Amino acid sequence: MFDFEKVMAVKTDAELVAVIDAGPSKLQPEAWKAAEQEFNRRGFFTDQVEALRKRNAAEVEREQIKMNIPLEIHWRILTFLIPVIFTFILSGLFKAEGYDRKAKELVKWTMYGICFYSLLILIIKIVE
């Protein structure tokens, strides 16, 4: 059996409040029970819980902002001029860091580059 008590014991105060705020429907019953026990054991005051909730809300807002940051022009140009080489590496790095929009736009600009070079090759073949 998984030891949810150990898991909840090592969570930060903010993480524990986020778990409690998520509610029992988001967790297995044993995990919820362990979270409640740890929450009660720590003996938070109301103002502490509110401060942690504000901190969690600010963190969620920062993550949302981060997810929607567009890809910078230098990455667009580089990916367009040299498609495929950077796409897999950078896209994975952006995605891992939470920059979802950047990862998607990187793939888009890679496709633009591939289409450009494909058309260029086709035009050269036709002209020859």
SULURRA-V676303 format. One line per field, one symbol per residue. ss: DSSP state (A for helix, B for strand, O for the rest). psi: psi as a letter, one per 20 degrees, with the letter a starting at -180 (. if undefined). A space follows every 50 residues. Layout:
ss=???
psi=???
This chain:
ss=OOOAAAAAAOOOAAAAAAAAAAOAAAOOAAAAAAAAAAAAAAOOOAAAAA AAAAAAAAAAAAAAAAAOOOOOAAAAAAAAAOOOOOAAAAAAAAAAOOOA AAAAAAAAAAAAAAAAAAAAAAAAAAAO
psi=qpnhggghhiqrgggghhgghhrhiirqhhggghggghghhilqqghggg hhgggghhgggghggghjprpqhhhggghghmqggiggghggggghijmg gggghggghghggggghghggggghgh.
